[in-house]
Amino acid sequence: MLKLDKIPFGIALGALAPVLGLVIYYYLKSPSISFGEFTEYFFKTKALLTAVGSLCLISNIVLFTLFINSKRDKTAIGIFIMTLMYGLMILYAKFFM
C-alpha cells in the first residue's frame, strides 16, 4: 500500500471507493440493463438510494479502518470527510429530490 499520508489523497480515495462500490453492485445485481438506466433508477427510487448508498459507503469504512490502523491519520481524515459528504448527499437526494 502507498505510504502517502495527505488529506487530498484521502479525499480522492474517499470519493472513488463508493463509486466503485456502486459499479460492483450494478454488475452483481443488474447487468441486464445499461449502467445509465441503472443510475437513473437508482436516483429515482428512494429505498434503493438509501440501501445501496449505505452499502457503497461501507467501502469507505473499510478504507478508513485500514488507514487508521496503519497510523496514516491525515489520509483517514480525508476519507472521513468524503464519507460525510456522500452521506449528506444521499440524505439530501432522499428527502429533497
Phi and psi in degrees as a GROMACS rama.xvg file:
@    title "Ramachandran Plot"
@    xaxis  label "Phi"
@    yaxis  label "Psi"
@TYPE xy
-65.4314  148.776  LEU-2
-91.8654  6.6311  LYS-3
-66.5908  129.934  LEU-4
-130.542  77.8799  ASP-5
-137.384  146.206  LYS-6
-60.5989  -44.5165  ILE-7
-59.6551  -34.6242  PRO-8
-64.2464  -41.399  PHE-9
-65.2368  -38.325  GLY-10
-64.1775  -42.1172  ILE-11
-63.2871  -46.0417  ALA-12
-62.535  -42.8314  LEU-13
-67.0227  -25.545  GLY-14
-80.7325  -34.2999  ALA-15
-83.5379  -33.1775  LEU-16
-61.2187  -45.9195  ALA-17
-66.0494  -32.1936  PRO-18
-65.6545  -42.5739  VAL-19
-62.4596  -39.5701  LEU-20
-61.324  -39.7592  GLY-21
-66.4932  -41.5423  LEU-22
-64.2387  -42.0308  VAL-23
-63.27  -43.4153  ILE-24
-59.7805  -42.7058  TYR-25
-59.4127  -48.3982  TYR-26
-67.7524  -26.9936  TYR-27
-81.8749  -34.6597  LEU-28
-108.187  -31.553  LYS-29
-136.146  48.9045  SER-30
-72.5765  -9.36762  PRO-31
-79.0772  -18.1726  SER-32
-109.243  164.623  ILE-33
-73.1256  158.502  SER-34
-64.8101  -34.006  PHE-35
-62.8417  -44.213  GLY-36
-64.7828  -38.7493  GLU-37
-63.0049  -46.1082  PHE-38
-66.4883  -36.5071  THR-39
-63.2213  -45.8596  GLU-40
-63.963  -38.3989  TYR-41
-58.8566  -45.894  PHE-42
-79.6659  -19.2327  PHE-43
-87.638  -25.7769  LYS-44
-96.813  108.358  THR-45
-62.9268  -40.3402  LYS-46
-65.7984  -40.9944  ALA-47
-67.4441  -39.4381  LEU-48
-59.1267  -45.6423  LEU-49
-68.8489  -47.7553  THR-50
-67.0251  -52.3087  ALA-51
-71.9748  -36.4342  VAL-52
-59.2049  -41.3656  GLY-53
-66.3001  -40.1776  SER-54
-62.9696  -37.9378  LEU-55
-65.925  -32.2326  CYS-56
-73.6908  -16.2544  LEU-57
-61.507  -33.5725  ILE-58
-61.0129  -35.9308  SER-59
-69.8825  -34.4928  ASN-60
-64.396  -41.4898  ILE-61
-62.7367  -47.2949  VAL-62
-61.0029  -44.5835  LEU-63
-57.9327  -45.8457  PHE-64
-63.0964  -42.8753  THR-65
-61.2453  -42.8579  LEU-66
-76.0121  -32.6928  PHE-67
-65.9991  -44.1188  ILE-68
-66.8779  -25.7819  ASN-69
-94.6886  12.9357  SER-70
63.0495  32.6388  LYS-71
-108.836  75.6408  ARG-72
-68.8078  -35.4306  ASP-73
-65.6325  -41.4149  LYS-74
-64.5954  -41.0937  THR-75
-62.4707  -36.2143  ALA-76
-63.093  -43.2424  ILE-77
-61.103  -42.2354  GLY-78
-64.0418  -41.6541  ILE-79
-62.9406  -41.5497  PHE-80
-58.9153  -46.3968  ILE-81
-68.4957  -32.8709  MET-82
-62.7442  -43.6093  THR-83
-63.306  -42.3593  LEU-84
-62.0749  -46.9403  MET-85
-62.0178  -42.3286  TYR-86
-60.6245  -43.5592  GLY-87
-66.0658  -38.0346  LEU-88
-65.4511  -38.9186  MET-89
-65.3337  -43.5417  ILE-90
-62.5809  -43.2511  LEU-91
-61.0972  -46.5863  TYR-92
-63.4476  -36.0165  ALA-93
-68.9199  -42.0095  LYS-94
-96.4699  -21.8899  PHE-95
-121.288  0.0715111  PHE-96
